[in-house]
Amino acid sequence: MKNVETNYKILNPDNCVMCGMCLTHCPTYKITNNESESPRGRISIIYGLNNFMLEPSKSALEHINSCTLCLACEPVCPAKINFYELITTAREKYFKNQKIIFRTKSKLISLFLTNNIFKKIIIFSIALLNKKSLKKFNKKIFKFMNYTQLHNSYISKSHKLDLKSNIGIFTGCASSIFEKNVAKNCISLLRKNNINSEIINNIKCCGSLDYNNGKIKKGIKCNNEMMKEFNNKKYKKIIGYASGCSAFINKHKEDINYQDATSFILDILNKKENLNFKKTNKNICVHQPCTTKTAEINFTNLLNILKLIPNLKIHTFNDNYCCGAGAQNIIHNPENSENMVKSKIDFIKLNNIDLVLTYNIGCSLNFINSINLNDINKVQVMHPITFLNTRVSI
């Protein structure tokens, strides 16, 4: 991975023309109508901090931290400002010496998701809290831990295939805990198409977890370690089913043959002449995460494949705003997160949706949490790979 140089010249007001075209595309501005919660407002705050016109107060830094990094502002920006690097480098510069609660949360999240001992504790805790006798307690006290739908098919690290595999599956840190069942379904779906694959073990994190929160050097270190491990494995291709990881890897990959798993499987299915699917009467809504573009997933291809499933009713959300989970906002700013996902929850209720499909782990957890809070627990949340595997006939 190439070294990233912090370049604060991008914050010069000569770069941002203050046109405000970004405002209507920003999810945090949409729910607050607060200029400081917009891309333009955040640029002004960071410029003020850089030029010693503002103090790095808790209030100022919270506005920088509340950005979900959805990057909906970038395509509409006439000045072509790289908002991703703007925010992450500002977090690096101003967060590291601040004793603020969201910095502490970030460190804890990184520790629990990348340390093998803590990961085992989380897995055990989830299994315990999802026992029938503790369900009510779980819902009231640990409302964020209602992950039964994602946790029920965890694959142990000892999982081995009987055939030599030329495709390696990267699970990511959060997905390796909460969506490991997707890896199992990915292996199964590829096998149905005569492709052997296996889970890549011993990789802690792609680096996005730390990088996005301003710990750029640590993020780069994680990414370099991951790339080294990828090279050592000598796979023909590496795929990963967490679109957030794919988005980050695509930004920094050099000579690695990597593709998002959803994209890879859609390419395979699109080439099949005779696709057979089992019918289902489910009424589903397909979510398009903010990472779709940078993860290089063709959302239209996904919809076209799903349309081949007999009797399936397909919806998409009537807005493309971020669901609120991005950049760990589901942890740092839960109230913002709940407000951002509200329109989607209302859509689910209005259309009597049975199942939500999404390929981003943060979005999955946010939907599950909000579904739980709104007492519509009949609605499931699932990765498209898992759903397609249940429907494809051999």
C-alpha positions in Angstrom: 0.0 0.0 0.0 1.3 3.4 -0.9 2.1 5.9 1.9 -0.6 8.5 2.3 0.7 12.1 2.7 -1.5 14.4 4.7 -2.2 17.4 2.4 -4.2 20.1 4.1 -4.0 22.4 1.0 -7.2 20.8 -0.1 -9.0 22.7 2.7 -8.1 26.1 1.1 -11.3 28.0 0.4 -10.1 28.4 -3.1 -10.7 24.7 -3.5 -14.3 24.8 -2.1 -16.3 27.4 -3.9 -19.0 27.2 -1.2 -21.7 26.6 -3.8 -23.8 24.4 -1.5 -24.5 21.7 -4.2 -23.5 19.1 -1.6 -26.1 20.1 0.9 -29.1 18.2 -0.5 -27.0 15.1 -0.9 -25.7 15.0 2.7 -27.7 12.6 5.0 -26.6 14.4 8.2 -27.6 17.8 6.8 -30.9 16.3 5.8 -31.9 15.2 9.3 -30.5 18.2 11.2 -30.8 21.2 8.7 -27.6 22.3 10.4 -24.9 23.9 8.2 -22.1 22.5 10.4 -23.5 19.0 9.6 -22.9 19.5 5.9 -19.8 19.0 3.8 -19.5 22.7 3.2 -19.8 23.3 7.0 -17.2 20.7 7.8 -14.8 22.2 5.3 -15.3 25.6 7.0 -14.7 24.0 10.5 -11.5 22.2 9.4 -10.2 25.3 7.6 -10.9 27.3 10.8 -9.0 24.7 12.9 -6.0 24.6 10.5 -5.7 28.4 10.5 -6.1 28.7 14.3 -9.4 30.6 14.0 -11.2 27.8 15.9 -10.3 25.8 18.9 -10.5 21.9 18.6 -13.4 21.9 20.9 -15.6 18.8 21.5 -18.4 20.5 19.6 -16.2 21.2 16.5 -14.8 17.7 16.5 -18.2 16.1 16.8 -19.3 17.7 13.6 -16.2 16.2 11.9 -16.9 12.8 13.5 -20.6 12.7 12.5 -19.7 12.4 8.8 -20.7 8.9 7.7 -18.2 9.0 4.8 -21.0 8.0 2.4 -19.3 10.4 -0.1 -22.6 11.4 -1.8 -21.1 14.9 -1.9 -18.1 14.0 -4.0 -19.8 13.3 -7.4 -21.7 16.6 -7.3 -18.8 18.8 -6.1 -17.7 21.1 -9.0 -14.3 21.6 -7.3 -13.8 17.8 -7.2 -12.7 17.9 -3.6 -11.6 14.5 -2.2 -13.8 14.6 0.8 -12.8 11.1 2.0 -9.2 12.2 2.5 -10.2 15.6 3.8 -12.2 14.0 6.7 -9.8 11.1 7.5 -6.8 13.4 7.6 -8.6 15.9 9.7 -9.6 13.1 12.1 -5.9 12.1 12.2 -4.7 15.6 13.0 -7.3 16.6 15.6 -8.5 13.5 17.3 -5.4 11.8 18.4 -4.6 14.1 21.3 -8.2 14.7 22.4 -9.7 12.8 25.4 -13.1 12.6 23.8 -15.6 9.8 24.2 -15.9 8.9 20.5 -12.1 8.5 20.3 -12.2 6.0 23.1 -15.1 4.1 21.5 -13.1 3.9 18.3 -10.2 2.3 20.1 -12.5 -0.2 21.8 -14.3 -1.1 18.6 -10.9 -1.8 16.9 -9.8 -3.9 19.8 -12.9 -6.0 20.0 -13.2 -6.6 16.3 -9.5 -7.4 15.5 -8.3 -9.2 18.7 -9.0 -13.0 18.5 -9.7 -13.3 22.2 -12.1 -10.5 22.3 -13.8 -11.8 19.2 -14.5 -15.1 20.9 -15.9 -13.2 23.9 -18.3 -11.4 21.5 -19.4 -14.6 19.8 -20.1 -16.3 23.1 -21.9 -13.2 24.4 -24.2 -13.0 21.4 -25.0 -16.7 21.6 -25.8 -16.3 25.3 -27.9 -13.1 24.9 -29.9 -14.7 22.1 -31.1 -17.6 24.2 -34.9 -17.6 24.7 -34.6 -16.9 28.4 -32.6 -13.7 27.8 -34.3 -12.4 24.7 -36.4 -9.9 26.6 -33.5 -8.7 28.7 -31.4 -8.5 25.5 -33.9 -6.3 23.7 -34.3 -3.8 26.6 -30.7 -3.6 27.8 -28.6 -4.8 24.8 -30.8 -3.6 22.0 -27.8 -3.4 19.7 -26.9 -7.0 20.2 -29.9 -8.6 18.5 -27.9 -10.4 15.8 -29.6 -13.8 15.8 -30.2 -13.6 12.0 -26.5 -13.0 11.3 -24.9 -15.2 13.9 -26.6 -18.5 13.5 -24.1 -20.2 11.1 -20.7 -19.3 12.4 -17.9 -21.3 10.8 -14.9 -22.2 13.0 -11.4 -21.4 11.9 -10.7 -25.1 11.5 -13.1 -25.3 8.5 -11.3 -27.0 5.7 -12.2 -28.0 2.2 -11.5 -31.4 0.7 -10.4 -30.0 -2.6 -7.6 -27.6 -3.6 -9.0 -24.1 -3.8 -8.0 -21.4 -6.1 -10.3 -18.7 -4.8 -9.7 -17.2 -1.3 -12.5 -15.6 0.6 -11.7 -12.7 2.9 -14.2 -12.3 5.6 -13.2 -8.9 7.2 -13.2 -8.3 10.9 -16.8 -7.4 11.7 -18.2 -9.8 9.1 -16.1 -12.6 10.5 -18.2 -12.3 13.7 -21.6 -11.3 12.5 -21.8 -12.6 8.9 -19.7 -15.7 8.8 -22.7 -17.6 7.5 -22.2 -15.6 4.3 -18.8 -17.3 3.8 -20.5 -20.7 4.1 -23.1 -19.7 1.5 -20.5 -18.2 -0.8 -18.5 -21.4 -0.8 -21.7 -23.4 -1.5 -22.8 -21.1 -4.3 -19.4 -21.2 -6.0 -19.4 -25.0 -5.7 -22.7 -25.1 -7.5 -20.9 -23.4 -10.3 -17.9 -25.8 -10.2 -15.6 -23.3 -8.4 -13.6 -24.3 -5.4 -13.0 -21.7 -2.6 -11.9 -21.4 1.0 -11.8 -18.9 3.8 -8.6 -17.0 4.3 -7.7 -17.3 8.0 -5.4 -15.2 10.2 -6.1 -11.8 8.7 -7.4 -9.4 11.3 -8.6 -6.4 9.4 -8.2 -4.6 6.0 -7.4 -1.4 7.8 -10.5 0.6 7.0 -11.7 0.5 10.6 -8.8 2.5 11.8 -8.1 4.6 8.7 -11.7 5.9 8.5 -11.4 7.1 12.1 -8.2 9.0 11.6 -5.7 6.3 12.7 -4.2 6.4 9.2 -0.8 4.9 10.0 -2.4 2.0 11.8 -4.8 1.5 8.9 -2.0 1.4 6.5 -0.1 -1.1 8.6 -3.1 -3.4 8.7 -3.6 -3.1 5.0 0.1 -3.9 4.3 -0.1 -6.9 6.5 -3.2 -8.1 4.7 -1.7 -7.6 1.3 1.4 -9.6 2.4 -0.8 -12.4 3.6 -2.8 -12.3 0.3 0.5 -12.6 -1.7 1.7 -15.5 0.5 -1.5 -17.5 -0.1 -1.0 -17.6 -3.9 -4.7 -17.7 -4.7 -5.8 -17.1 -8.3 -8.3 -14.6 -7.1 -9.3 -13.2 -3.7 -12.9 -12.1 -3.0 -14.5 -10.4 0.0 -18.2 -10.2 0.8 -18.1 -7.1 3.1 -18.5 -4.2 0.7 -16.9 -1.7 3.1 -13.7 -3.8 3.0 -13.9 -4.1 -0.7 -14.3 -0.3 -1.1 -11.1 0.3 1.0 -9.1 -2.5 -0.7 -10.0 -1.2 -4.1 -8.6 2.2 -3.1 -5.3 0.7 -2.0 -4.7 -2.6 -3.9 -1.7 -2.7 -6.2 -0.9 -6.1 -7.7 -3.6 -8.1 -5.9 -6.3 -9.8 -8.0 -9.2 -8.8 -5.8 -12.9 -8.5 -6.5 -16.0 -8.0 -4.2 -17.7 -11.4 -3.8 -21.1 -10.1 -4.7 -19.7 -8.6 -7.9 -17.8 -11.9 -8.7 -20.8 -14.1 -8.2 -23.0 -11.8 -10.3 -20.5 -12.0 -13.1 -20.6 -15.8 -12.9 -24.4 -16.0 -12.9 -24.7 -13.5 -15.7 -22.6 -15.8 -17.9 -24.8 -18.8 -17.2 -27.1 -19.7 -20.1 -29.6 -21.7 -18.1 -30.2 -20.3 -14.7 -32.7 -22.2 -12.6 -34.1 -20.7 -9.4 -36.5 -22.0 -6.8 -39.6 -19.9 -6.5 -40.5 -17.9 -3.4 -43.4 -15.6 -2.4 -41.2 -13.3 -0.4 -41.6 -9.6 -0.6 -38.1 -8.2 -0.5 -36.4 -4.8 -0.5 -32.9 -4.5 -2.0 -30.7 -1.9 -0.3 -28.0 -0.1 -2.2 -25.2 0.7 0.3 -23.0 3.8 -0.1 -20.0 1.6 -0.8 -21.6 0.2 -3.9 -19.6 2.4 -6.3 -16.2 2.1 -4.6 -16.7 -1.6 -4.0 -17.4 -1.8 -7.8 -20.7 -3.7 -7.5 -23.2 -3.4 -10.3 -26.5 -2.9 -8.5 -28.5 -3.2 -11.7 -27.0 -6.6 -12.3 -28.1 -7.7 -8.9 -31.7 -6.6 -9.5 -31.7 -8.3 -12.9 -30.6 -11.6 -11.4 -33.2 -11.4 -8.6 -35.9 -10.7 -11.2 -35.3 -14.2 -12.6 -36.5 -15.8 -9.3 -40.2 -16.9 -9.8 -42.9 -15.1 -7.7 -40.3 -12.9 -5.9 -41.6 -9.4 -5.3 -38.8 -6.8 -5.5 -38.6 -3.3 -4.1 -35.9 -0.8 -3.7 -35.8 2.1 -1.3 -37.2 5.3 -2.6 -34.2 7.4 -1.5 -30.5 6.8 -1.9 -29.4 8.5 1.4 -27.0 6.8 3.7 -28.7 4.6 6.3 -26.6 6.1 9.0 -24.2 3.2 9.8 -21.1 4.6 8.0 -17.8 5.3 9.7 -19.1 3.6 12.9 -21.8 6.2 13.4 -24.1 3.5 14.6 -21.8 3.4 17.7 -20.6 7.0 17.9 -23.9 8.7 17.0 -26.8 6.2 17.5 -29.5 8.9 17.5 -28.3 10.3 14.2 -28.1 6.7 12.9 -31.7 6.0 13.9 -33.0 9.2 12.3 -31.2 8.5 9.1 -32.6 5.0 8.7 -36.1 6.0 9.7 -37.4 6.7 6.2 -36.2 3.2 5.2 -37.9 1.6 8.2 -41.1 3.5 7.3 -40.8 2.1 3.7 -40.4 -1.4 5.1 -43.6 -1.0 7.2 -45.6 0.6 4.4 -44.7 -2.1 1.8 -45.0 -5.0 4.3 -41.4 -6.1 3.5 -40.4 -9.6 4.6 -36.7 -9.4 3.8 -34.0 -6.7 3.3 -31.0 -7.6 1.3 -27.8 -5.6 1.8 -24.1 -6.4 1.2 -22.6 -4.0 3.8 -22.2 -5.3 7.4 -22.7 -1.9 9.0 -25.9 -1.4 7.1 -27.0 -4.9 8.1 -26.5 -4.2 11.8 -28.2 -0.9 11.6 -31.2 -2.4 9.9 -31.4 -5.2 12.5 -31.1 -2.7 15.3 -33.8 -0.5 13.9 -36.1 -3.4 13.1 -35.8 -4.5 16.6 -36.5 -1.1 18.1 -39.6 -0.7 15.9 -41.0 -4.2 16.8 -41.1 -5.5 13.3 -39.1 -8.6 14.0 -40.7 -10.6 11.3 -38.4 -8.7 8.9 -35.2 -10.5 8.2 -31.9 -8.9 7.0 -29.7 -11.0 4.7 -26.7 -10.8 2.4 -27.6 -11.2 -1.3 -25.1 -14.1 -1.5 -26.9 -16.0 1.2 -30.3 -15.4 -0.4 -29.1 -16.4 -3.9 -27.6 -19.6 -2.6 -31.0 -20.6 -1.1 -32.7 -20.0 -4.4 -30.3 -21.3 -7.0 -31.1 -24.9 -8.2 -28.2 -27.2 -9.1 
